[in-house]
Amino acid sequence: MNKRAILKKITAKLVAELEVYHRAAQFSRTEATHESNKAENKYDTRGLEASYLARGQSMQAAELEAALVEFEKLGLRKFTADDAIAVGALVAVEVGGETNIYFLGPRAGGTEIEHDKKEILVITPPSPLGEQLTGKRQGEKLQLNFGGSKQTAKIVSVE
């Protein structure tokens, strides 16, 4: 698979999400300071709630910005069959006859993209699956813990 194209799709998705969060945060800030949200009594918290929402959206936008920086400086290397799984690896894992593809990224775990009609999920080293895969090699069989149950898996490829 073309990891450069995959990386472009991941960053494009992060940029699109960032734009949504920026717009939402701006709307929430405007809402929080709007005259109609001025507290009418001590129990009226509309303005306060809108400001909390704006802060949360701004924090999410900052996290996406940091993820974009990390992905932009990520050097793509070609992994061989003997290389251990590390950040930047594209990993195919077979579990129960089904093959799933993961990109071990520096951040933005949970981001999903489609490439060549295949779904690719970004995972990070500290995530439960990332911890289980980091350091393993192509061809290894292991017991992966998925939601409390162990399943036999095989690392089909590491690119």
RANOR-V577902 format. One record per helix or strand of 2 or more residues. SS is the DSSP state (A for helix, B for strand). FROM is the first residue (numbers start at 1). TO is the last residue. If there is no record, write none. Layout:
SS:FROM:TO + SS:FROM:TO
This chain:
A:3:33 + A:35:37 + A:46:72 + B:90:95 + B:98:105 + B:112:115 + B:118:124 + A:128:133 + B:141:146 + B:149:158
